């Protein structure tokens, strides 16, 4: 895997990918014609001594919500690591509210390392061969993540992005139970599949069929173009 960040990845930022926002202390004006701050407008009229066609727009405090990336790096997904790593590196580097968790036979937390210089992120992946050299149980991996990390990450308006081809050595019931637990915490679930644009593709693995009732959005992720146009709503 090359330690040089590909040129296309420089165009990636969290604001262009994640459109689900949550409250923030950072002040941003609403768009013209939207909410009016009635109290401040009334005070303005009192101060001027007349009712005029002049309004005070309400301030809102928002920023992109938390994005949890659960990234399948098991055997069937190993060849896509060089595609997804630059994209995830840029997302994590652009926001402290992005967490990246590769999983295979177990779950790892790559969040801190992937925010560092890209060669460091590449080396961090190389140092975890036991994570991706064999199969995976998606349901058990997601349940393991829930036990260890959900208290920190599934707060407020969180989105869980699962990157996987759906090939699974576990049971579909385990996948359904894990996703149901995400829904119980009001998380939006998005599934990115590297073959979603392939001709004749169908969601037919047991894991994908079990996940289907709980997934809010399906995204293709088989090329840099797919990633650059990925939009999570």
N, C-alpha and C positions, 0 to 999 in steps of 0.2 A: 504494500500500500504506500502510495507516494505521500511524502511529508509536506508537499507543496500544495497550498490551498488553490483549487481550480478557480479560474477567473470568474466563472458564472456565479460562484458562491458569494462574491463580494456584493451582489445585488440583493441578498437576502436580509430581511429584518423582520422583527416580530410584528411590527405595526402592519406590514403587508400581508402577513399570514393569519394572525389571530384577530378576529373582529369582535370577539366577546369581551366586553369591558366590565370593570368593577370599580367601586368608589376609590378615590385617591385624594391625597392632599394637594396634588398638583392642579392648579387652576387652569381651566380651559373654557373659553366662551362657547356657548351653544351656537349653532348655526342661525343666521338671521331668519326671523319669522317664527322661531320656536318659542320656548317657554319665556314668559315675562315675570320678572320679580315684582309682584303686585305691591308689596310693602314699600320697597325702595322707590317704585314709580310714584306711589301716592305721596311719599315724602318729597320727591322732586317737584310734584305739582304744588304742594303746599308751600314749598320754598319759593317757587316762581310766582305764586299767586294766581295761577291759571292752569286749566286743563289743556294740554297741548298734545299734538300727535308726536309725542316723544316718550319713549319707554326705556326702562332699564332692563336689559336682558339678564336673566338668571344665570348665575355661574354654576357650573357643574364640575365635579371633581372625579375624573375617571382616568383609567389607564387599562391596558390590556390585562385580562384576567390571568390567573395562573394556568400554565400549560405543563402538563405532566406527559412526558413521552415515554411510553413503554415499548422498547425496541427489541424485536425478536432478532437475535443474531446467531440462531442455531444453524445446524448444517445446511438446511435448504435455503437459508437467507444469507449465508456467509459471503456469497459473491456480490451481494448488494451493499456490503459495509462501506466500500469506497465511494458509493453513491450517496448514502445517507449521512455519513460522518461529516462532510463539509457543510451540508445544510443544517444539521443539528448544531454544529459548532457555531455557526453564525447566529442561529436563533438564541442559543444559550448565552452567547457573548453580548447580545443586544438587550437582554433583560434578566434581572435576578429572579424573575418569577417563572423561569423555564427550568424544569428539572428533567434530566435525561437518565433513564434507567434501562440499560441493556439486560436482556434475559435470555437464557437458554435452559440449562439444567438448574440454574439458580438466577437470582436477581442481583445485579450490582448497581452501585450508585456512581455514575460517571459525571455528575453535575459539576463538581468543582474542577476536575481535570479538563473537561471539554470547554470550559470558559477560558482556559489559558491559551497560550500560543498554539497554533494548529499542530506543529510538530509534537508538542507535549500531548495533545489529544490523541494523535496517532500512536504514540508510544504507549499511552495508557491502555488503548485497545489491544495493542500487541502484547501487553503484560497480562492479559486476561484470556489466554487460550482455552483454559478449562471451561470457560463460559459458553463458547460458541462452537466447539469442535464436535459436539454430539447433538442429540435430539432435544426436544423440549416438551414440557407439559404446560401449555399456555395457562390453563385454569389454575394450577397449583402455583405457577410463577406470579400470576396476578393476585392470588390470595396472599402469597408471601409478601408482596409489595404492600398490600393493604394493611397487613399486620404491622409492618415495620415503618411505613412512611405516610399512611393516609392522614394521620392526625395533623401532620405539618402541612401537607400539600392540598388536601381536599377541604379547603376553607373558602367561603365566599364563592365567587363565580369561577369555578375551576373547569378546565377542559382536559380530558384524558385522550391522548392520541396514541393509538395502538398501531405499530408498524409491524405487520406480519403477513405471511402468505397463508396462514391458517392451517398449515400442516402440524399435526399435534399428536403426541403419543399418549395424552391423557384422555379424560372423559369429557364429553360435551356438557355434562351436568356441572362439572367444575368450572368451565368457562362461563356458563349461565349464572352460576352463583356469584362468581367474582364480579361480573358486570352488574348484576343486580345490587351488589353492595355499593358499587360506584353510584348507581342511580339513587340509592337511598341517601347518599350524601349530596344530592343535587348536582352531580357532575355531568357535564355533557360529554358523550362518548363519540369519538371519531375514529374510524378505522382506515388506515392507508394500506393499500395492497399493491405490490409491484406489478401485478399482471392484470389489473382492473381494465386497462384499455386493450388487452389482447383480444383478437377476434374469437368469438365463441366462448369467451370466459363466462363462467357461472360461479356463484357462491355455493359450492357443493360439498366442501369438506365438512366434517361433523362439527368442528369448532366454529366455522363461519355460519353454519345454519343455526347453531345454538346462540351465536352472538347477534344474529340479525334482528331480533325483537328489541334489543337494547341499544343498538347503534343509531345515533342521530344523523350521521353523515358518513358517506363512503368517499374516499379520495384515491385517485390513481397516483402511483408513485414509482413509475418505472423508468424515469428519465430526468435529467436536469430540468427539462422544460416543464414536466409535471410538477416538480418541486417549486420552481420559480412562479408557477401559476396557482399553487396550492392556496386555497382560501378557506379558512375555518370560521364558520359563522355560528 
